Amino acid sequence: MNNQRRDRDGRDAKGRERSGSRGRGGPRRGYSASRPSERERRATPSRQVALEGLRLVREEDSYANLVLPRLLRSWRVSGRDAAFTTELFYGSLRAQGRLDAILGACVNRPLADVEPALVDVLRLGAYQLLDMTVAPHAATSETVALARAEVGAGAASFVNAVLRRVGERTLPEWLAEVAPDREQDLAGHLAVVHSHPRWVVRALMDALAGHGRSREEIDELLAAQNAAPSVSLVMRPGLTDLDELIDHGAGQGRLSVFAAAWPSGDPGGMDLVQQGRVAVQDEGSQLAALALALGADDLVRAEDAHWLDLCAGPGGKTALLGGLTVGHDADLLAVELQEHRTELVERTVAALQEAGCEITTRTADGTTIGGELPGRFSRVLVDVPCSGLGALRRRPEARWRRTPADIGHLSTLQRDLLRSALDAAADGGVVAYVTCSPHIAETRLVVADILKERGDVEQLDAREAVRAGVLPAQRAGVDLGEGPSVQLWPHVHGTDAMYISLLRRQGAPTVEGTA
Ligand SMILES: C[S@@+](CC[C@H](N)C(=O)[O-])C[C@H]1O[C@@H](n2cnc3c(N)ncnc32)[C@H](O)[C@@H]1O
């Protein structure tokens, strides 16, 4: 199965893989036949919820960000307990590589030989001891109790012995012992210290250099990828405004003209979110959509009547584009390969459609749209499936799932989608090629290859177009690099590492009456 599809697309509404499972055929959990929801509820189930979340991510390949809210709801964990569980669960996933290096030094057999469920318990215990402000005796005794309840008495004494060894040193002391020497093996050192796979560290260093920044920024970048992102909201164009959001407790966004900042917690209960007038969306994603919907106004040289979103699910950028078609008197076609994701797009844009925006959705393979509707669209967004290496803040488990082989499969699909997007563009139409990965093979190399291959495409300077979506007060100060494409970074812009390249088609055949 295509890894990209499995990881990004092949899931049900609960975030579980639809078919096939990484856990299938692997070691089964041997400690309890029942799921937490079937077991006796405990007074403070925070750690049980975190453990069950780790199991679902490991065995069922679930997305952490979909699993956790569901578990918190079904276990009725809220307030400070929910905050504790969230930090423990996400933190243990992010720190997994570093924790395993430390645990490996405390266990007298390879960690790979320890039952996976027990490794999950050990990770939770070690994370509390080394990364959280939990009192050491509480961290150890609670984790031992968790092991006893979930695995058995023998497991409890094993966990007790291992965590006592872990607790003998602080995190810096452990890193000094288990991380390779920085001078001799920089990538290996950073991989342990910042808990990223070694190949990802290398790819990100290459990405920094390839996008005109310094490799020296790698520590800052990796640290930013490990920080929990603040919650940013997007206002659907025409459906709300900042004053209304401020009345609901939000603050002004940092960069995007459509952003608002949510102080803390889950904004999902807010009426504006439930009505589809506001949603959670990273400001980098907002800027990518706005670069095309607002910033390309002076770049489009075609009749500006038809817009296309070629990879639309779940519809976050579709909604920004769709809401802004109104001011341009245009319509928007949103294409998505996976039917269940087309349904998500439909839900996302429903309030905009009710407000009169002409948005049509369609389940189709985007690589064929250029052949089917050639030369029709004045603006095309192609937000391609990618490795997601720029969004690790919000997908803590993704770094452990991806492999270098994924990049090869993905970059072939990315090229095919970009070719189709360009074929669908009218003469003078603008295509925005977007990824949430800074990997050079998914960004600059894709664009460079397509530019080499086609004589009907010119690359535009995306910086001014991106700037058009930035709040006026920040415009002068925002560093958008050397151009012509824009690469955003968590450690520089506080956004996901979105890549945005604008291409204009010239000399496309004019198509009359294509529908
Ligand atoms: C990066 S996501 C798009 C995110 C979306 N633009 C948003 O802002 O919510 C890429 C999407 O492309 C879809 N996709 C993958 N292959 C595709 C194809 N051949 N044609 C159309 N869509 C495809 C995936 O299912 C996924 O929903």
The ligand as a Tripos MOL2 file, in Angstrom:
@<TRIPOS>MOLECULE
LIG
   27    29     1     0     0
SMALL
NO_CHARGES

@<TRIPOS>ATOM
      1 C1         -2.1380   18.2150    2.0710 C.3       1 LIG1
      2 S1         -3.6940   17.4980    1.9640 S.3       1 LIG1
      3 C2         -4.6810   18.8690    1.4870 C.3       1 LIG1
      4 C3         -5.0830   19.7450    2.6480 C.3       1 LIG1
      5 C4         -6.1470   20.7290    2.2440 C.3       1 LIG1
      6 N1         -5.7230   21.5480    1.1250 N.3       1 LIG1
      7 C5         -6.5470   21.6130    3.4020 C.2       1 LIG1
      8 O1         -6.0300   22.7270    3.5090 O.co2     1 LIG1
      9 O2         -7.3960   21.1900    4.2000 O.co2     1 LIG1
     10 C6         -3.5810   16.5990    0.4810 C.3       1 LIG1
     11 C7         -4.9020   15.9930    0.0460 C.3       1 LIG1
     12 O3         -4.7100   15.4780   -1.2670 O.3       1 LIG1
     13 C8         -5.4930   14.3210   -1.4040 C.3       1 LIG1
     14 N2         -4.9740   13.5740   -2.5650 N.ar      1 LIG1
     15 C9         -4.0300   12.6120   -2.6060 C.ar      1 LIG1
     16 N3         -3.8470   12.1930   -3.8590 N.ar      1 LIG1
     17 C10        -4.6980   12.9010   -4.6320 C.ar      1 LIG1
     18 C11        -5.0130   12.8990   -6.0080 C.ar      1 LIG1
     19 N4         -4.3830   12.0750   -6.8650 N.pl3     1 LIG1
     20 N5         -5.9690   13.7380   -6.4550 N.ar      1 LIG1
     21 C12        -6.6180   14.5590   -5.6010 C.ar      1 LIG1
     22 N6         -6.3760   14.5970   -4.2850 N.ar      1 LIG1
     23 C13        -5.4310   13.7780   -3.8090 C.ar      1 LIG1
     24 C14        -5.3400   13.6420   -0.0820 C.3       1 LIG1
     25 O4         -6.3990   12.7240    0.1170 O.3       1 LIG1
     26 C15        -5.3860   14.8320    0.8840 C.3       1 LIG1
     27 O5         -6.6990   15.0530    1.2910 O.3       1 LIG1
@<TRIPOS>BOND
     1     1     2 1
     2     2     3 1
     3     2    10 1
     4     3     4 1
     5     4     5 1
     6     5     6 1
     7     5     7 1
     8     7     8 2
     9     7     9 1
    10    10    11 1
    11    11    12 1
    12    11    26 1
    13    12    13 1
    14    13    14 1
    15    13    24 1
    16    14    15 ar
    17    14    23 ar
    18    15    16 ar
    19    16    17 ar
    20    17    18 ar
    21    17    23 ar
    22    18    19 1
    23    18    20 ar
    24    20    21 ar
    25    21    22 ar
    26    22    23 ar
    27    24    25 1
    28    24    26 1
    29    26    27 1
@<TRIPOS>SUBSTRUCTURE
     1 LIG1         1 GROUP 0 **** ****
